[in-house]
Amino acid sequence: MKKNDIIELEITSLTNECSGVGKADGMVVFVPFSAIGDKLEVRILKVNKTYCYGKIERIITPSPDRVTPDCSIYGKCGGCSLRHISYEAELKAKAQFVTDAFTRIGGLTPEFLPIVANDRLYGYRNKLQMPVGVDKEGNIISGFYATHSHRIVPCDNCLLQPEVFKSITDRIKALAKELRISLYNEETRKGNLRHIYLRKGHYSGEICLCLVVKNNEKKLKALIDKITSEYKEIVSAVINVNPRDTNVILGEEEILIYGKPEITDTMCGNKISIAPKAFYQVNTPAAEKLYAKAKEFAEPNGKIVLDLYCGAGTIGLSMAKESKKIIGVEIIPEAIENAKKNAEANGIENAEFICADAGKAAKILLEKGLKPDVVIVDPPRKGCGEEAVNYIAQFGAERIVMVSCNAATAARDCGYFDSLGYKATKVVPVDMFSRTAHVETVVLLIKG
Ligand code: SAH
């Protein structure tokens, strides 16, 4: 097989990055945006020793899973990966990603419970982070970076965002033009406005607007004054200053220009405050289903619960009433401040929050003799890692509940726990990020 060969291929599975997989000439061929059951003519783009990459040249027979994608920039923006198959097929694929991760990477055989579906496939995100720039004609554009690149694919109507975000984004672009606010260019590092960041309380409707800029300048306040007078739902507007040449969106300095420093929302019946820098699950109703599963697995009644990687404390607080005590640990100071405030605002007196690295905090709490009955871990994509897992296992808690947005690292970490005497007994995938490749997983690990 060589570059530019055209081959016939049947797609038999999907990778967890949603690339279709088929076999030809003893080679594995990866084809993005294909579907299980597709019979395709594929052009080979790149050949490695045992596998190669191709792209669809022609669909000979479409998979029964196929549907017509309903977004004009699908395949270009790097956001969605599954708009070309039915939601039913998506759920099946995601359940398979999780099963494969646990059996292949973790070498584990837990009970796999049915995937929990998302109720809304459109407008479910409560947060938008859009880079802004200028196109060749000099028009201000906002959108998403193309896959593996920093080229902005303009997007005026992302189907995953609530409609009000589109309206606010359009207005910001118009005001930026009117006020002659310059747009940041990643290559030359010139210009000022970098990202538009919006977050909306799902139940409260309160919106936080955050303009990420290279430098603070007076015109930004003028923009914020205007937009907050037009959109009453914007109750918090901040400027975030990020002068660095970096992929990280938010910078350190944050200047409150209008309203309150954070918005409020309701999560599992608790009133929650969330600062722009604090992590908050992007799909609130789906997160409530996720937390309900975590609670079901934790069986927190009368127990001491250690909630590691707690963000604004939302998981622990969702089970505080039943628990004897909640101890939350999180590395971002703003999130910990929110967590403390959130406990207080809900009259929760049995919760305590520590700002620290989860592994280091686990080590210190162990030395202090803390004996949690349940440990919840909800790490970022890279997982807990072996060192943190080692400390966590030493608590000897009867159960560990792992919540993860990356089944591969979750399976790896569950493998570490397995060697330390914790059996992954139940795994449930939860679909929070419909139409994208992402899937959330909740795992129950039992001691002995
Ligand atoms: N449980 C929370 C947050 C989950 S996201 C919720 O459901 O909302 C993962 C969280 O881990 C983020 O808040 C992130 O800031 C935090 N984090 C990342 N690395 C960490 C570390 N080494 N130690 C503690 N917290 C960490």
Boltz pocket constraint, residues with backbone or C-beta under 6 A from the ligand:
constraints:
  - pocket:
      binder: B
      contacts: [[A, 278], [A, 279], [A, 280], [A, 281], [A, 308], [A, 309], [A, 310], [A, 311], [A, 312], [A, 313], [A, 314], [A, 315], [A, 329], [A, 330], [A, 331], [A, 332], [A, 335], [A, 356], [A, 357], [A, 358], [A, 359], [A, 378], [A, 379], [A, 380]]
      max_distance: 6.0
